[in-house]
C-alpha cells in the first residue's frame, strides 16, 4: 500500500520518500505513515524534520502542511526527470 523513509543525522530527520499506491490514495494512509514517522523521529531524539516535494505536487504539500510543515526554500531543477523545482519544507521543533 505505501512506505515512508527517513535519514537521521544528529537531531535532524530528512524524509526521503513517502509513497502510497494509486489504488489506495485518499484513504489516510499517507497521513498515518507521516504520523508514525514523526513519532519514531521523536523517539530517536530528532527535533527537526525536512523534506523536498515537487512544486507541482499540491496534494503532498497540503498533507505536509496539515502536519505542521512549512515551506522554507526552493531547490531549482531538483528533479532530474523533468528539471522540476522542489520546495524545501521543514517541521521544527517536533
C-alpha positions as a Python dict, from the first residue, in 0.01 Angstrom:
ca = {
    (1, 'X'): (0, 0, 0),
    (2, 'X'): (267, 255, 94),
    (3, 'X'): (601, 329, 251),
    (4, 'X'): (799, 612, 407),
    (5, 'X'): (1172, 658, 470),
    (6, 'X'): (1392, 886, 675),
    (7, 'X'): (1761, 955, 728),
    (8, 'X'): (1859, 1069, 1077),
    (9, 'X'): (2167, 1288, 1114),
    (10, 'X'): (2220, 1407, 1472),
    (11, 'X'): (1892, 1580, 1567),
    (12, 'X'): (1764, 1626, 1212),
    (13, 'X'): (1544, 1387, 1017),
    (14, 'X'): (1526, 1402, 639),
    (15, 'X'): (1218, 1236, 490),
    (16, 'X'): (1348, 1066, 178),
    (17, 'X'): (1027, 911, 41),
    (18, 'X'): (658, 890, 109),
    (19, 'X'): (459, 691, -142),
    (20, 'X'): (113, 534, -150),
    (21, 'X'): (-3, 304, -428),
    (22, 'X'): (-252, 493, -650),
    (23, 'X'): (-531, 243, -573),
    (24, 'X'): (-506, 329, -202),
    (25, 'X'): (-467, 707, -208),
    (26, 'X'): (-707, 946, -33),
    (27, 'X'): (-769, 694, 247),
    (28, 'X'): (-546, 848, 515),
    (29, 'X'): (-253, 611, 458),
    (30, 'X'): (-6, 891, 382),
    (31, 'X'): (-116, 1079, 695),
    (32, 'X'): (-77, 764, 905),
    (33, 'X'): (270, 697, 766),
    (34, 'X'): (373, 1056, 832),
    (35, 'X'): (236, 1045, 1189),
    (36, 'X'): (418, 719, 1263),
    (37, 'X'): (743, 852, 1118),
    (38, 'X'): (713, 1168, 1330),
    (39, 'X'): (662, 957, 1644),
    (40, 'X'): (963, 742, 1557),
    (41, 'X'): (1171, 1054, 1490),
    (42, 'X'): (1082, 1194, 1833),
    (43, 'X'): (1173, 863, 1995),
    (44, 'X'): (1515, 885, 1828),
    (45, 'X'): (1578, 1237, 1956),
    (46, 'X'): (1504, 1416, 1629),
    (47, 'X'): (1395, 1776, 1682),
    (48, 'X'): (1361, 1890, 1317),
    (49, 'X'): (1219, 1721, 1006),
    (50, 'X'): (1279, 1830, 649),
    (51, 'X'): (1183, 1709, 302),
    (52, 'X'): (1167, 1810, -61),
    (53, 'X'): (843, 1794, -257),
    (54, 'X'): (771, 1860, -622),
    (55, 'X'): (639, 2209, -681),
    (56, 'X'): (352, 2057, -882),
    (57, 'X'): (250, 1805, -611),
    (58, 'X'): (-16, 2012, -436),
    (59, 'X'): (-173, 1711, -267),
    (60, 'X'): (152, 1622, -93),
    (61, 'X'): (213, 1984, 0),
    (62, 'X'): (-130, 2002, 165),
    (63, 'X'): (-65, 1679, 356),
    (64, 'X'): (267, 1809, 486),
    (65, 'X'): (116, 2147, 578),
    (66, 'X'): (-159, 1970, 776),
    (67, 'X'): (120, 1801, 972),
    (68, 'X'): (295, 2127, 1055),
    (69, 'X'): (549, 2154, 773),
    (70, 'X'): (618, 2497, 625),
    (71, 'X'): (796, 2590, 303),
    (72, 'X'): (1137, 2741, 370),
    (73, 'X'): (1304, 2738, 29),
    (74, 'X'): (1330, 2605, -325),
    (75, 'X'): (1581, 2370, -486),
    (76, 'X'): (1594, 2471, -851),
    (77, 'X'): (1586, 2192, -1111),
    (78, 'X'): (1595, 1930, -831),
    (79, 'X'): (1414, 1650, -1014),
    (80, 'X'): (1624, 1508, -1294),
    (81, 'X'): (1337, 1352, -1491),
    (82, 'X'): (1193, 1692, -1587),
    (83, 'X'): (1409, 1956, -1409),
    (84, 'X'): (1116, 2049, -1186),
    (85, 'X'): (1188, 2259, -880),
    (86, 'X'): (1143, 2116, -531),
    (87, 'X'): (1002, 2302, -235),
    (88, 'X'): (1202, 2254, 84),
    (89, 'X'): (968, 2205, 377),
    (90, 'X'): (1053, 2195, 749),
    (91, 'X'): (878, 2097, 1067),
    (92, 'X'): (1054, 2237, 1370),
    (93, 'X'): (1051, 2176, 1657),
    (94, 'X'): (884, 1836, 1676),
}
